[in-house]
Amino acid sequence: MANTTANGPGVRTVVHLAGCTLGCAGCFNKWMWPENSGQEMLVQDAAELLISGGFPNDLSLSGGEPFQQSPAVLELVLALKAKNWLKSLFIYTGLYPHEFDADAKVIFEDLADFVVAGRYIQRKRSTDRRSYAASTNQEIYKRDVDGVMRRDVAGELRARTEILVTPSRLIVTGLSEYRTLEQDMEETHESSASL
Ligand code: SF4
């Protein structure tokens, strides 16, 4: 998806990677949980599409869960960097840094500019419109001027919900600012189960 302003700073391209096994209650992207919910593509073809497609070269990767296919994500990021296409990289992951595998660690420590990490926890849902964290437990990291990835303070980044109209689809993206009926039902079910 091109020209989004709700998936990181500035005007960005966002790529959603299909497949997530983390199962957060209230997930906004539940339809992307199955591995086959997206369009299968070779990494080099995906890189070529981004490079030749005229998309903004500030890239956000979201899910599904990008780091459950970290080797492919690393290959993609390196291919984009090799062609001098990638200006900045923002990653939304449901994993915490201590859960990252070797490839995810390389992306986190050496390549990404921003990372929002950790499960979405519905009862901790963030209502802070200044933060990119969907729930307050999530950790926001930003690369500082010395090139070191550091925890960021909520409020430095901005979040918005955005509705994009395409010839074939209406797309709601970013962090939901509204409760959905599904979330209400899930929360009611959780509360009842804990009584
Ligand atoms: S990690 Fe993200 S995509 Fe996966 S279930 Fe949690 S909120 Fe949904």
Residues whose N, C-alpha, C, O or C-beta is under 5 A from the ligand:
A	BS01	SF4	C20 L22 G23 C24 C27 N29 G63 G64 E65 G94 Y120
